[in-house]
């Protein structure tokens, strides 16, 4: 039941959206990207709520590009959920089954199955207005999955929930996904959520999919400057290629002269050096291998406490500001104090502009 999208195109003024992606049966693809890049429009194109100008949409090999939305059998969960307040929980979940002409006994069976998975048994007769925000989120997803759709599309359904509840809902969503083989596209602006829920992550920018990969791939091994900056797993610096050596490629950067391992390709017009967060560390925090690590000098500027992480902003000799992870109990120096850093050259790589 794979979902295949090829050159699905729509133009709005200066923004042209062109989708190329495939989602396998049972797979969840997390679609991320900056605001205004076309994520929601992409879902609307796939659902048929916006008519594409050209392109192909296939479900299980069948071309459904020209079908109206109600014949595509694609379920959409919007940010505002769009539950029916005049219907109880059971009838909300069964709505799609009713419109498909499914007999009442089968509708009842599927409703009970969804409530069991959600651990909401006994809620069938509850009014939607009596539910908490988290319960409404679960009912909206259950309604979408109960109808056995060809594909499931979700547009930031958890964005209005507070962080602890959002984490709980993610776990239940994963349980719900086990009950469905429908390919799923999950739009989110939350990078952590994308990593938790997505079997793969697709980064969208200016209406195009720039790169796709597992959570580990896109965070630790981004292919593009946009990806490296968006996922925040490191920093990108301009550099100058000095030449190739047996161990890799020597470059000159704001951090000084360093070596990039072989196999990482660069753009000769504008080589960009990606420095993962774990490639930089404070002196004294890690065992040093002279062949792989180089010492750096910098000046401390400020600290940034991020709850689960402490980051130090430091200034390199050439004036470039970079960020370094530190232990939560690290003593904070005075602004302007010198800091000793080490750079692990084995983790360096190039990214495309």
ABEGO torsion letter per residue (X at the ends): XBBBBBGBBBBBEABBBBBBBBBBBGBBBBBBEBBGAGAAAAAAAAAGABBBABEBBBBGGBBAAABBAAAAGBBBBBAAGGBBAABBAAAAAAAAAAAAGBBAAAAAAAAAAAAAAAGABGAAABBAAABBAAAAAAAAAAAAAAAGBABBBBBGAAAABBAAAAAAAAAAAAAAAAABABBBBBBBABAAAAAAABABBBBBBGGBBABBBBAAAAAABBABAAAAAAAGAEBBBBBBBAEBBAAEBBBBBAAEBBBBBBGBBBBAABBBBBBBAAABBBBGABBBBAAABBBBBBBBABBBBAGABBBBBBBBAAGBBBBBBBBAABBBBBBGBBBBBBBBAAABBBBBX
